[in-house]
Amino acid sequence: MDFRLSPEQAAFQEEVAGFIEHELPVGWDEEQGSLAERMDVERAVMRRLAARRWLALPWPKEYGGAGASPVQQLLFNEQMAYHRVPGSVNMGVAWVGPVVILYGRADQKQQYLSRIADGTDIWCTLYSEPGAGSDLAAMQTRAVRDGDEYVINGQKIWTTFGHYADWGWLAARTDPAAPKHKGLSTFAVKMDSPGITVRPLINMAGGHEFNEIFFQDVRVPVSQMVGEENRGWYNVAVGLDFERSSIGATSSARRTVDELVAFLRGRGGMDPAVRHRLAEQAIGVQLLRTMAYYIASEQERTGLAPTREAQMAKLFGAELQQKVALTGIQILGMTGQAAKPGTPALALHYGLLRSVANTIEGGTSEIQRSVIASRGLGLPRE
Ligand SMILES: Cc1cc2nc3c(=O)[nH]c(=O)nc-3n(C[C@H](O)[C@H](O)[C@H](O)COP(=O)(O)OP(=O)(O)OC[C@H]3O[C@@H](n4cnc5c(N)ncnc54)[C@H](O)[C@@H]3O)c2cc1C
């Protein structure tokens, strides 16, 4: 057992820290501005990351990545999340690219991959529907073949970045007669295609992250189906080769705890209950960080993420973010109620409201617990 980084890993960690300190575009850390202005900053960050091949860091070099190992990815993701650098959530990199690399044709690789890796195209994910979330395979959006095209009809929901994505990564039903996991296919869809309507959904923190997307007779060329027809469910499951440590959640919770400690230090006369709560959250952060490092190093050693631990870290991290944000708001007390732009109180207010979604996105905590119980611990189903 060796908890130290190798000299190469430590050098990479320093390189990332230097990049964040010196190479990000001016204004990258300002929270204000319109959505369009913040998107411009995000795209500028993405271009700088792409110039170093860090945008698609884990992808093979031939597709514009750096072929990074899981531990390298962890070191990168850890600092990006801690410093709250925008542009790090990239669904094109996380799951569209990996499916295209594995199952796409040569022309699809040519068309999609380099534009993801160089930051030109942003993708959104069109999976969830009003009647298909946890039970995702129940999705009903139809794709019907008509000559050289598929005609898409249906509705998607909770589509993050749907309002500014260039491309959508769509799962739709191509065979309604087949068992539900076996009648789905995946498509690349231009988001400005005629027949697509994007309607904003505002989250409870007042932010516009996700949307409802309506498809009415949207025509998609057959050439934009990725992988085999009716094997889309397996494409939805891909993306597993990437670092799965939940280090992003850890870093975000660690940053908040560090900020609270800095805020409270030197104030004198602290309530013991407050001190204890903060100590508890600091233990949670340290635990999760150790888990994250363990997961990435196992993934690097064996080539596979330890699924049970990865699921435990996802669940623990999502819930820890909520606890840390709540602790922060309670510690700030009346100051916390007077949230103004640029103050730690505002970041915590937003963080607390936004953290509610942490235990829903990417699979709810109930589902995670159930999977850990049955697949991880081998317990009988209810
Ligand atoms: C911030 C955010 C961003 C998102 N971005 C995207 C995106 O970009 N693209 C996309 O396609 N989707 C996206 N989603 C959707 C997300 O994947 C779904 O919200 C999630 O899978 C849960 O589905 P649901 O909302 O339909 O809830 P449901 O599945 O209806 O669940 C409702 C409640 O019932 C519980 N429940 C359901 N089934 C069971 C069960 N079998 N056992 C016990 N409890 C159960 C759930 O845990 C939950 O508490 C996003 C969600 C959020 C919050």
The ligand as an SDF file (V2000), in Angstrom:
LIG
                    3D

 53 58  0  0  0  0  0  0  0  0999 V2000
  -29.8280   18.3620  -12.3830 C   0  0  0  0  0  0  0  0  0  0  0  0
  -30.3350   17.2570  -13.2730 C   0  0  0  0  0  0  0  0  0  0  0  0
  -29.8250   17.1360  -14.5500 C   0  0  0  0  0  0  0  0  0  0  0  0
  -30.2880   16.1330  -15.4030 C   0  0  0  0  0  0  0  0  0  0  0  0
  -29.8100   16.0790  -16.6810 N   0  0  0  0  0  0  0  0  0  0  0  0
  -30.2980   15.1400  -17.5280 C   0  0  0  0  0  0  0  0  0  0  0  0
  -29.8870   15.1290  -18.8990 C   0  0  0  0  0  0  0  0  0  0  0  0
  -29.0480   15.9490  -19.3360 O   0  0  0  0  0  0  0  0  0  0  0  0
  -30.4270   14.2320  -19.7340 N   0  0  0  0  0  0  0  0  0  0  0  0
  -31.3340   13.2910  -19.3060 C   0  0  0  0  0  0  0  0  0  0  0  0
  -31.7580   12.4750  -20.1250 O   0  0  0  0  0  0  0  0  0  0  0  0
  -31.7690   13.2780  -18.0020 N   0  0  0  0  0  0  0  0  0  0  0  0
  -31.2860   14.1900  -17.1200 C   0  0  0  0  0  0  0  0  0  0  0  0
  -31.7240   14.2190  -15.8070 N   0  0  0  0  0  0  0  0  0  0  0  0
  -32.7870   13.2900  -15.4150 C   0  0  0  0  0  0  0  0  0  0  0  0
  -32.3810   12.2230  -14.3820 C   0  0  0  0  0  0  0  0  0  0  0  0
  -31.5920   11.2210  -14.9950 O   0  0  0  0  0  0  0  0  0  0  0  0
  -33.6690   11.6810  -13.7660 C   0  0  0  0  0  0  0  0  0  0  0  0
  -34.2790   12.7620  -13.0540 O   0  0  0  0  0  0  0  0  0  0  0  0
  -33.4250   10.5320  -12.8130 C   0  0  0  0  0  0  0  0  0  0  0  0
  -32.9950    9.3890  -13.5070 O   0  0  0  0  0  0  0  0  0  0  0  0
  -34.6810   10.1860  -11.9900 C   0  0  0  0  0  0  0  0  0  0  0  0
  -35.7720   10.0070  -12.8390 O   0  0  0  0  0  0  0  0  0  0  0  0
  -37.1590   10.7810  -12.6000 P   0  0  0  0  0  0  0  0  0  0  0  0
  -36.8760   12.2150  -12.4020 O   0  0  0  0  0  0  0  0  0  0  0  0
  -38.0880   10.3870  -13.7010 O   0  0  0  0  0  0  0  0  0  0  0  0
  -37.7080   10.2170  -11.2200 O   0  0  0  0  0  0  0  0  0  0  0  0
  -38.5110    8.8710  -11.0120 P   0  0  0  0  0  0  0  0  0  0  0  0
  -37.7910    7.7400  -11.6420 O   0  0  0  0  0  0  0  0  0  0  0  0
  -39.9300    9.0870  -11.3760 O   0  0  0  0  0  0  0  0  0  0  0  0
  -38.4030    8.7140   -9.4330 O   0  0  0  0  0  0  0  0  0  0  0  0
  -39.2200    9.4570   -8.5320 C   0  0  0  0  0  0  0  0  0  0  0  0
  -38.8920    8.9800   -7.1170 C   0  0  0  0  0  0  0  0  0  0  0  0
  -39.2350    7.5830   -6.9930 O   0  0  0  0  0  0  0  0  0  0  0  0
  -38.1060    6.8410   -6.5740 C   0  0  0  0  0  0  0  0  0  0  0  0
  -38.0810    5.5470   -7.2660 N   0  0  0  0  0  0  0  0  0  0  0  0
  -38.2680    5.3070   -8.5920 C   0  0  0  0  0  0  0  0  0  0  0  0
  -38.1470    3.9860   -8.8400 N   0  0  0  0  0  0  0  0  0  0  0  0
  -37.8600    3.3830   -7.6580 C   0  0  0  0  0  0  0  0  0  0  0  0
  -37.5940    2.0480   -7.2740 C   0  0  0  0  0  0  0  0  0  0  0  0
  -37.6080    1.0540   -8.1640 N   0  0  0  0  0  0  0  0  0  0  0  0
  -37.3210    1.8000   -5.9730 N   0  0  0  0  0  0  0  0  0  0  0  0
  -37.3020    2.8060   -5.0580 C   0  0  0  0  0  0  0  0  0  0  0  0
  -37.5360    4.1130   -5.3630 N   0  0  0  0  0  0  0  0  0  0  0  0
  -37.8090    4.3960   -6.6460 C   0  0  0  0  0  0  0  0  0  0  0  0
  -36.9020    7.6720   -7.0170 C   0  0  0  0  0  0  0  0  0  0  0  0
  -35.7550    7.3740   -6.2240 O   0  0  0  0  0  0  0  0  0  0  0  0
  -37.4030    9.0910   -6.7820 C   0  0  0  0  0  0  0  0  0  0  0  0
  -37.2780    9.4410   -5.4190 O   0  0  0  0  0  0  0  0  0  0  0  0
  -31.2700   15.2030  -14.9390 C   0  0  0  0  0  0  0  0  0  0  0  0
  -31.7650   15.3120  -13.6290 C   0  0  0  0  0  0  0  0  0  0  0  0
  -31.3190   16.3300  -12.8050 C   0  0  0  0  0  0  0  0  0  0  0  0
  -31.8810   16.4340  -11.4250 C   0  0  0  0  0  0  0  0  0  0  0  0
  1  2  1  0
  2  3  1  0
  2 52  2  0
  3  4  2  0
  4  5  1  0
  4 50  1  0
  5  6  2  0
  6  7  1  0
  6 13  1  0
  7  8  2  0
  7  9  1  0
  9 10  1  0
 10 11  2  0
 10 12  1  0
 12 13  2  0
 13 14  1  0
 14 15  1  0
 14 50  1  0
 15 16  1  0
 16 17  1  0
 16 18  1  0
 18 19  1  0
 18 20  1  0
 20 21  1  0
 20 22  1  0
 22 23  1  0
 23 24  1  0
 24 25  2  0
 24 26  1  0
 24 27  1  0
 27 28  1  0
 28 29  2  0
 28 30  1  0
 28 31  1  0
 31 32  1  0
 32 33  1  0
 33 34  1  0
 33 48  1  0
 34 35  1  0
 35 36  1  0
 35 46  1  0
 36 37  1  0
 36 45  1  0
 37 38  2  0
 38 39  1  0
 39 40  1  0
 39 45  2  0
 40 41  1  0
 40 42  2  0
 42 43  1  0
 43 44  2  0
 44 45  1  0
 46 47  1  0
 46 48  1  0
 48 49  1  0
 50 51  2  0
 51 52  1  0
 52 53  1  0
M  END
$$$$
